[in-house]
Amino acid sequence: MIVKCPNCGYEFTIGDKDVGRCPRCKIKLAFARGNEIIEKVDIKKIEREIDAIPTLYKKADIDIEEIEESIDIERKVDEIIG
């Protein structure tokens, strides 16, 4: 049977297997037989959500003094440029 990877779109044959891996992206897959229903998962959405986790909890690396110093530098540059 020919199947299409839901992650990368690569088409490949699986023979009589119920589970396997995509030869291109190596994601583990389960293959439906007959009327069997396998829940679809939006892998790209899950990856985006996982990638966003560190940014949700990351504290600012810049403190107030650094911000004030950069504002002073910008003002001086504006004065020089005119």
C-alpha positions in Angstrom: 0.0 0.0 0.0 1.2 3.5 -0.8 0.9 6.1 2.0 1.7 9.8 2.3 3.5 11.2 5.4 1.3 13.8 7.1 4.5 15.6 8.2 6.6 16.1 5.1 4.2 14.8 2.3 6.6 12.1 1.1 4.9 9.0 -0.5 6.2 5.5 0.2 5.0 1.9 0.4 4.5 0.1 3.6 3.6 -3.5 2.7 1.6 -5.2 5.6 2.9 -3.1 8.4 0.6 -1.4 11.0 3.3 1.0 12.2 6.5 2.4 10.7 8.7 5.5 10.1 8.7 7.9 7.2 11.9 7.3 5.2 12.4 11.0 4.7 11.6 12.8 8.0 11.8 9.7 10.3 8.6 10.5 12.1 6.8 7.4 13.6 3.5 6.6 11.9 0.5 4.3 12.4 -1.3 3.1 9.2 -5.0 2.5 9.0 -6.4 -0.8 7.8 -9.8 -1.1 6.2 -12.4 1.1 8.1 -10.0 1.7 11.0 -9.8 5.4 12.0 -6.6 6.8 13.3 -6.8 10.3 14.9 -5.0 12.9 12.9 -2.5 15.1 14.6 -1.3 18.5 13.4 2.4 18.0 14.0 3.4 21.4 12.8 1.0 23.1 15.2 2.4 21.0 18.1 5.9 21.9 17.1 5.0 25.6 17.1 3.4 25.4 20.5 6.5 23.5 21.9 8.8 26.1 20.4 6.8 28.9 22.0 7.1 27.5 25.5 10.6 28.9 26.4 9.6 32.4 25.2 6.5 32.4 27.4 8.6 31.9 30.6 11.8 33.7 29.6 12.6 36.7 31.8 13.9 39.9 30.2 17.7 39.9 29.9 17.9 43.8 29.9 17.5 45.7 33.2 16.2 49.2 33.6 19.6 50.9 33.7 20.6 49.4 30.4 17.3 50.7 28.8 18.0 54.2 30.3 21.6 54.1 28.9 20.4 53.2 25.5 17.8 56.0 25.5 20.5 58.5 26.5 22.7 57.3 23.7 19.9 57.7 21.2 19.3 61.3 22.4 22.9 62.1 22.0 23.0 60.7 18.5 19.8 62.7 17.6 21.5 65.9 18.9 24.6 65.3 16.9 22.7 64.4 13.7 20.4 67.3 14.2 
